């Protein structure tokens, strides 16, 4: 019966109505195709489908022969001021620079006959990310995987110097790919602003920014009426708000500049929403696969709550500094790895490890049970293992001595002083430990003595005291050879490891000593003597079967970073592949890992360096924090690369340097000067005003300001810096020579001061 009704023929009235509708639609299309006023370039406008703050959006077709639709955005009539026209044209250029599968691409752009700018984009047949996830009933994991793609798209825009300023679920459309998968697309860069473009005057910019964006998703700095501003971290805040809504199902309430606060805690958001509309929240939980609101809250509590809170931090400095860092954090959570936003308890770490390695945990448990079952047999055969027991006792004694010495070294450290980076106190403690080491060396096991010397020496190098570290390494090596002999063929693995770490320390101390007068703060400086020490270390590690020991990885990175390889019969490409495998196995907080990736970004031409180095630096900063010495050094190197590539773009534009216009050069000088001022402040706080990095940051900043504004403006900075460099390093040091070369650049133009 139902089938008959469904397939029943329509009556005459229905046919007449349908025919009239088709005729009307056909007439509209024909009229639109004939009417030149409804055209934008090669596109014919069919219907207005929406409007933004200052743009109208139309659905259009390219010609009568094709049915493929596009979306065309045109500047509103009446909004034709010079400033708005300039901003709209900048929007077109910004969109054209982005090429990423998760960002809606620009197809064409131009100006209408009456002078209104327009651009065409693909017509996306989809819904917002929240509506799509709710309609499909996606769980938390699926939502996060989709959201990380959004972060990837936003990061691609940020890499081009573009801030979206209005990220929200409605500007993230999810479409179906050819294989049926879901693909998010970030749309409507209608209020995007290229960061490197020249902004309007402060009053105009303040007035404009106060009305751009959607208040419920805007960051506190955008809502500040006194001095509104936005950078890429403002987009990270908006991503955090969107993530909160995507996970909890609760849309943020509308805010105004006087009420800029927004709770970043998922638990608070859920409890507040449950009090207002418990039924709606229960439906949100069920869409995500949970039987109750409490079950959803438990799933979101902890790591995910901490990630959202960090993304939405009120202070931009406390947020994830890039969209890529937020995506990496969410991928860590999806892979059951600890996130950086909070410190998990020991039990939580154990549970995460068990989830990551279910098979290994099951196998280990079986092995433990097996060992326990055989323990009785092992006790019966204890007499056979007497020699092994004696050897184990020696190793235990050695370990006890190492632990005891380190405990004595660290016992007097005041937590508040170290937190304040009291360098003098830490050096005094290291000196005390070295003195105790020297007094006890005659009675202490030589291998334990070597291990202690290595720990102390690494501490001295970290505090920029390589000469003291070198003395420790040489003295410990002399004792080792006196006690064990120089023939390594008869040494056990413990002795070989201790010897390898001492040689590593010696090579690192020699390299660091060469770096300390170089204002460029190189990641690595090698000499024949340092390479000889690293080679000896790697041979020890090779004989001990420990080429994946952290010290061995350090040595391999040193060889590869100096464009040499190890062993001699290898190649640099083979060594690099081996290092990549090794560093990927290291903990995210291990500085060795990020030293390698930063050096890897450097070993390219200028264009590739400017593309790859910021990505490596952002990853290092996400793992170590922006105050870590490795990150501070990387920030300085990034400033140097931008300065050097900009200068080299003029005399040698074909040697791998980018070709920059005068306006682009001015933007580089301003950007480097701004970053330099921040690095000077951070370096002074973390390392001290007289540290090489802080002084080097002052040199780079002075160069950028001098290139931009001339020698007269920056002369007082050079005079003050010249006095400080002479006092700290001496007037005939390498740093002083580089400073004078840089001053020539300020006097006679950048090319005259190519001091890098």
N, C-alpha and C positions, 0 to 999 in steps of 0.2 A: 504494500500500500504506500509506504513511504517512498519507495523507489519510483512508483508511478507518479506521485505528486511532484517529486524532484525533477523528473524528466518531462513533466507536462508542458505542452506548448504554450508560450505566452499569448495572452489575448491581444486584441487589436490596440487597446489603449497603451499597454506596456510597450508594444512594438513602436508605436508612434512616439512615445516619450523617449525611448532609446535612440530612435532615428534622429529626433530633434537635437538630442544631446550631442550625438556624433557630428551632425552638421555644424552645430555651434562651435564645437572644439576645433573642427577642421577649418572653419572660417577664421578663428582666432590665430591658428598657426599660420595660415596663408597670409593673413594681414600682417602678422609679425615678420614673416619672411620678406614681405614687400616693403615694409616700413623701415627706411634707413635709420630713423631716430631710435629704433629699438635694437640697434646693433652695436656691438663692441668689437671692433676689428673683424675677425672672421666668425664671430659668434652672434647668433640671433637670440635675443632675450625672449623668453616665453612667459615667465611669471615671477613676481617677487615672492620669495619664500621666507624672508626674515630680514632683520636689520640689527646692526650693532651700534656702538657708541657714535660712530660717524660714518658707517658704511651700510649700503643696502646690498642684500644678497639676492641674486636672481638665478633661476634655473634657465639654462640656455642650451642650444644645439649649434653644432658647427655649420651644418648645411642641411638642405631639405632631403638630401640623399642618405643621411645618417641619423639614426635614432639615439646615438650615444649622447648622454646629457652631461653637462658640466655645471659647476657653480661659478657665477661671475659676481665679484664684489666691486661696487662702484661708490665713489665718494658721494655723500648726500648733497642734494641741492641746497644751496644756502650756506653750506660749510666750506666756503672756497677761499678762506683767508690764506695768506702766504704761508703762515706757520703750519696750518693743517695740511696744506698741499705738500709742503716739504716733508711732514711726518708720514703722510700716506705714501709718497714716493720712496721714502726710506723703508717702509714696510714691504714694498714690492722687492726692493733689493735684498732685504733681510731674508725673505722667503726663498728667493732664488738661490741663495747660498746654501740652503739646507738640502741634503740628499740622504734621506734615511727612510727605511720602510715603515717606521712608526710616526712619521710626520707627513701631513698632507702636502704633496708637492705642488709647486706653481707650474702651470702649463704655458701661460702666455700673459702678457701685460701690455698696457698701452694707455692712450688717452682718448676719451670720446670726442665727438665733433664739437661739443660745447665746453671742452677743456677739463673734463673731470677724469682723474686717473681711475683705472680699473685693472683687475687681474683675474685670471681664470684658474680654477682648481678643479680636480676631479669631484664629481657629485658622489658623495659617500652615502650609500644606502645602508644605514645602520642606526643604532641607538647609542645613548651615552653608556659609559663603562658600567655605571651602577645599575642602570636598567637592564643592560645585557646580562650581567652576572646574576641579577635577581630572576630574570625571566628563565635563564638556563639552569637555575638552582645550583650554581657553582659553589664548591666548598672553599675553605680558607686557602688551601694550597693552590687551587686553580686560580683564585683571584690574585694571589700574590705573584704567580708566574706571569699573569697578564699585566699586572702593574709594573713589574720589573721592565717589561718592554716599553711601557710609557716612560719610565725613567731613562731608558736608553735613548728614546727619541728626544727628550728634553735635553739630555747631555749633548746630543749632536747639535742642537741649536745653540747651547751654551758654548760649544767649541768654536762656533762661528761668531761669538760675541753677541748673541741675541738673548734677551730676557723676555719671557712671554708676558708676565705681569698679570695674567688673568687665567691661570690654570684652575680648572674645576671640572667636575664630571661632565658637564655639558659641552666642554671643549675637548673631550676625549671620546671620539666616536669609534665603536668597535664594528668591524665589517668581517665578512666571511671571505677567506682566501679560497683559491681554486681547489685546494685539497680539503676544504671544509673546516679548517682551523680558524680560530678567532684571532684577528689582528687589530690591535688598537692604533688609532691615528690621532695625533695631537693636531687640532685645527685652531683656526681663528687667532692668528697672531695679529689681530686687529689693533692691539695697543702695544705690540712689541716695540722695543727700542734698541737699536744696535748700540752696544756699550761703547764701542770705539768711535761713534759719531759725535760730532760737536753738539752739545745740548744747548737749549735755549737759556736765556738769562735766568738767574736764580728765582726771581719773583714769578716769572711766567712759568718756569718749570714746577715750582711749588704749587701754583694754582692748578696746573694741568694734572699733576700726579694725584692731587687730592680727590679727583673725580674719575680716575682711571681704575678699572678693575672691579671685582665683585667683593664687597666688604666682608662677607662671611668667610671668604677664603684668603683674604689679604693678610700679609704679615704685619706685625706691629709697626715696623719702620715705614710701611706704605700708608698706614692709617694715621701717622703722626702729622697733625695739621701744621705744626710749627716748622718742620723740616722734613717733608716726606721724601723718601728715596727708595730705590730698589736695585738689587743686583741679583746674581744667580742664586744666592742663598734665599732670596725672597720667593723664588720659584720652588726651592726645596721646602719652604714652609707650606706653600700651597699644596705641594705633593703630599706633605704630611697630613693636612686637613682632609684632602681627598682620600688618602689611605685610611684615615680614621672612619670616614663615612663608608668606604667600601667594606671594611672589616666589621663594623658594628651595626651598619644599617641606619645610623642616626645622622641626619643632615645637620651641619652646624647652624646655629642660630645667627640671624643677621646682626652684625655689630656696627658700631659707629666709632669715629675717632676718639670719642671720650670713653668708650668702653671697648678697648682693644684686646682685652684678655680673652683667652679661649683655652679651656682645659685640654691639655694634650693627653690626659690619662684615659685610656679606654674604659677602665673600671668606673671612673667618675661619670663618663659620658653615658655608659649603659645604665648605671643606677639612676641618674637624673631622668633619662628617657623612660625608664620603667615606671617611675612615679607619675609621669605625665600621661603615657599611653602604653599600658602593659600589653594590650592585645596586639598593637602594631609592632612592638618590639619582639613579641613571641613569634609573629609571622616572619620577621627578619631573621630570627634565629633558625626557624624551620627552613627558610630558603637556603640557608648555609649548611643544612644537614644536621642541625642540633635539635634534640628533643625539647630542650628548655633554654630559657635565657641564662640560667645559672651555668649550664653546660657550655654555652658559647663564651660566657665571661671567663670560665676556667681556662678555656683554650687560648684566649687572647691575653690572659694575665701573664706577667713575667717578661720574657724577651720581646715579644711583639709590642707590648705596652711601652717598654723602654725605647724601642726603635721609633715608635710614633712620637713619644715625648721628646726625643732628641731632634727629630725632624722639625717639630713645631716649637722648639725652644724660643723664648722671647728674645734673647740675645743672639744675633746672627753668628757670633763667634762660637756659640755652644751647639749650633746645629751641625748636621752633616754639611761639609763645605761644598760638596758637589752632588748632583743627581746620581752620578755614577757610584759615589760612596754609599748612598742610600740603597741603590740596586744591589750592590755587593753585599750589604748587610742583610737584605732580605733573602738573597741567595744562600748566605750562610745559614740562615734560619731554616730554609727549605732543605738544606743538606744536613740538618741536625748538628751544625757546628756552633760553638759559642759566638755570640754577637759582641761587638765592642761597646754597645750602649750600656751594658751593665756587667758586673762581675758575678757569674753564677757561683753557687755553692759547690763544694767538692762533690756532693751527691748528685747535683744537677749535671756537672761535668761528666761524671761516671755514666749517668743515664744517656747523655747525648752521645758519648763515645759508643755505648752499647747499641744505640739506634743506628749509628753510622756503620758499625762493624758487627752486624748481627751474627754472620757466619763465623767470624773470628772469635767472638765472645763464646759462642756455642762450642767451638772447637777447643778454646782455652779451658772452658769449664770441664769438658770431657777429659782433657789432658790432666787437669788438677786431680780429678777423681782417680784417674789411672795412676798418677804418681802416688797418691795416698794409699792406693791398694797395694802398691809395691814397696811402701816404706818399711814394712816389717822385714821384707827380704833384704832391703838395703841395710837395716840395722844388723842383721846376721852377718853381712859381709863387710862390716865396718873395719875389720883388721886389714882387708885388702886395700881400703881407701886411706890408709894412714898417711901415705906420702901426699895425697891430694889434700888431706886435712891440714897438714903442716903448711902447704903452699897457700891454702885459703886463709890460714891464720896470718901469714905474712901480708897478704893483700888486705885483710881486714885491719891489721895494725897500720898499714900505710894509709888507708882511707880514714881511719880514726885520727891520725896525725894531721892530715889535710883539713878535715872538718874542724878539729880543735884549733888549728892555726887560724883558719878563716873566722871562726867564732871569736877568737881573741882580737882579731883585727876589727871586726864589726861591732863588738860589744859596746864601745864608747860612742857610737854615732848617735847624735841626737836627731830624732825624726823631724822636728821642726826646722833644725838647721839645714839638714839635707833637702827638705822640701823647699827651703829658700835658696837652694843652690849655693851654700857656703863653700866655695871652692877651696879656700885656705884650710878650713877644718878638715875636709876630706883628704887633702894632700897631707896634712899633719898625721891623720890616722894611717894613711898608706906608709908614710915615713916610719911611723912607730912599728907597723907590721913588718916592714923591710928590716928594721933594726933587730927585731926579735928573730926574724928569719936568719939573719947573719949570725946571731949568737948561738942559735940552736943547730946550725948546719952540720956540725961535727957529729952530733948524736942522732940526727934525723936521717931516715932512709933517703938516699939520693933521689929516688924517683918522686917521693912525696915532696922533697925540697924543690925539685924542678917544677912540679905542678903548682906549688904555692908561688914560686917566682913568676910563673906564667900569669896567674890570676892578678898578682900585684902589678906586673908589667902592663897588662891590658888596661888596668885602672889608670896608670900613669899616662898611657897614650890617649885614653879618653879625656883626660884633663890637660892635654897638650903639653905633656912633660916627656917627650920621647927620649931625651938623653938619659934620664933616670931609668927608663924602661930598658934601654940598650945596655946600661951597666948591669942591671939585674940579669938580663938574658945571657950576656957574656960570662958573668961569674957562674951562673948555674950550668951553662954548657961546659965550662972548665971543670966543675966538680963532677958532672956526669961522666965525662971522658976519663977523669982520673979514677973514678970508682968502678966504672964498667968497661973501660977500654974503648978504643975507637972502632973496633971491628964489630959492625952491626949484625953480622951473620949469626952470631951466637946470642944476640939479645932477645929477650922475650917480648911479647906484644906490648906489655905495660911500659917497658923501657923505651921501646920504639915510639910509642904514642907520646910519652913525656918529652923525648928528644925532638920529635916532629913539632910539638907545640912550642918548644923553646926556639927552634929555628924560625917558625912562623912569627913569633914575637920579635925576633931580631930583625927580620925583613920588614915587618910593619913599622917598627921604630925608626929604621933608616928611611923608609918612605915618608913617614909623617914628618920627620925632621926637615926633609926637602920641601914639604908643602908649606911649612909654617911662615915663610917669608913671602909667599906668593899671594898677592892680593886677589888672584883669581880663585882662590880656595878650591884647587883641583880635587876631584874625587880620588885621584891616584897620581903619584909621581914615582917613577921607578928609576933605579940606578943599577949598574952592574952588580954592586955589592948586595943590594936588596934582592935582586933576582936570584943571585947565587944562594942566599939564605932560603928563599922559598923553594928553590929546586931541591936543596938538601932536605927540607921538611917533607916535600911530597914523596921523596924516595923512602923516607922513614915510614910515612903513612902507607905507601904501596907495599912495603915489606910486611907491615903489620896487618894488611888487609883492611885498612880503615880509610879508604879514599873518600868516604862520605862523612867523615868526622867534620864538625863545623870548622875546625882550624884548617883542614885540608881543602874545604870548599873556599875558604878565604884565600888560600894560596892559588888555587886554580883561577879565581876571579882576578887576582893580581896579574897573573900571566896573560889571561885573555884580554884584560883591560888595557894592557900595554902593547896589544897587537902582537903578542907572542903566544906560543902554544907549548903544551906539555902533555905527554913526553915528546921528545924530539921527533919521533917517528909518526906523531899524530898530525892533525891540521887544526887551524883555529876554528873552523866550522864544527869539527868533531868535538873539540873542547867546549865550544859554546853549547852544543846539544847536551853534553854531559852535565854542564853547570845548570842548565835549565831544569833537567831532571832532579838534580840535587836540591836546588833552592825551592822548588815546588814542594818538596817534602819538609821544608823548614816551617817553623811556627810563623804566623803572620807578624808577630811582634819582634822577630829576629831581624836586627838591622842589616845583617849580611844580605838578606833577601832583597832589600830595597836598594842597597848599594849596587847590587848587580843590575837591577832593572833601570836605575838611573844612569849607570854607565852604558847600558845597552841603548838607551835613548840618545846618548851623546854621540855614539859611533855612527853618524850619518852626515849627509850634507845639511846645509842650513835649513832648507825647507822641511826635510824630514825631522830634524831636531825640533823645530818649532811645532811640529805636529805631534810627535811622540813624547817629548820630554814632559809637557804638562800632564799628560795622562799618567805617566809613571809617577810623577810627583804627587798627583792627587791620590793615587793608590797608597803611596808611602805615608802621606798625611793622614789618610783614613785609618791606617793601621797603627801608626806611631804617635799621632798628634802633631799639631803644628809647631810645638816647642822643642821637639826632639832635635838633637844636633844634626842628624842625617837630613831631616826635613829642612832645617834652617839653611844648611849648606846647599841643598837642592834648590831652595828658593833663590839664593844668591846666584847660583849657576844659571837659573832660568833668566834672571835679570841680565846677566852677562851675554847670554846667547841672543837675547832680543837686541841689546845694544850693538853687539858685533855684527849680527846679520843685517841690521838696518844700515850700519856704516858700509859694510861690504856690498850692499845692493847698488851703490853708486859706481864705484870704480870697477867692480867685477860682477855685473848682474847675471852673467852666464856661468859663473863658477859654482852654482848651487845655491846662491843667495836669492831671496825674493826681490823682485823689482818693485820699489815703493815710490809712490808719488810724494810731493812735498807735504800734502795733508796727512798721508799715511805715516810719514816720518814723524811729523809733529805728534800724532797720536801715540806712536811708540815712545817718544821722549816723555810725554805726560804719564803714560801707563807705568813706565819703569820708575819714574820719580815717585809716583804714588806708592807703588809696591816697595820701593826702597825705604821710604819713611816708615812704613809699617815694620819692615824687617829691622831697621835700626832700633825701633822701640822693643821688638821681641828679642833681638840679640842682646841689647843692654840688660833686659830683665833676666834672661836665661844664662848668659855667658859673661856679662860685664861689659863696660864701655870700652875697655882696652883690648878686648879680644879681637883676634884677627878677623873673624867674621863680621863683627860690628863695624870695625874700621873699613873693611872692604865694602860693606853695604853703604857706608858714607861716601866712599869713592865712586861707586856706581851711580848713586843718587846725584852727586855733584856733577858727574859727567852728563847725565840726562838733562839736568836743569841748565847746565852750560850750553849744551847743544841747542836747547829750545830757546833760551833767553839771552845767551851771550855771556862773555867772560866777566863783565862788570857785575852782573847780578850774583854770580856764584863765587866771585873772588874771595869774600870773607870765609866761605866754607872751605875752600882750598887752603887758605892760610891757617885756619884752625886745625885742619886735618894734617897738614904738613908738620906742624908742631907736635901733634900727638904721635904721628908715625915715627918721627925722629926720637921722641922720648921712649917709645916702646921698643922699636926695632933698630933704631940707629939711622943717621942721615945718609949712610952709604949702603943701606939694605936694598934688596930687590924690590921690596914694597915701595921704598922711596923713589926708586928709578921709574917704576910704573906710574907713580903719582905724578911725577914731572911730565911724563909722556902724555898722561891724561889732561894735564893743564894746557899743553900745547893744542890739544883738540878743542878745548874751550876757547882758546885764543884765536886759532886760525881755522877752525872748522873740524868736524869729526874725523876726516881722513888723516889729518895731521896728528891725531891722538890715538892711533890704532895700537893701544898698549896690550891687547890681549893676544 
